[in-house]
Amino acid sequence: MSCYSFQDSRRHSDETTETHHSPAFKAKVALEAVKGEKTLAQLASQFDVHANQIASWKAQLLANMAGIFGDSTTQSTTDQERIRELHAKIGELTVERDFLDSALGRFPGSSARR
């Protein structure tokens, strides 16, 4: 009789071994990949990370590199659109508040403003 049972193998195969790496670690590995001095397989072995993950981090680094040297005051069009939406909502809420504030003053009683 084997001491290794079916339940043991299923339990081990269902476990996830997801690792969360720090942004600094990802940047270091991606930079090594960009340098091109070693293959992705070599880097994967060196840093104990899958080669596909390194390729993904490298692509993210290359895609976002321009933002590092860009003007910090410039915003993407989505950010600008979101800001416009929020300003409109602030204006709408201000109008509602002012209306309710003036309407509340019209009612006599202890809860009315004077």
Secondary structure, 3 states (H helix, E strand, C coil): CCCCCHHHHHHHHHCCCCCCCCHHHHHHHHHHHHHCCCCHHHHHHHHCCCHHHHHHHHHHHHHHHHHHHCCCCCCCHHHHHHHHHHHHHHHHHHHHHHHHHHHHCCCCCCCCCC
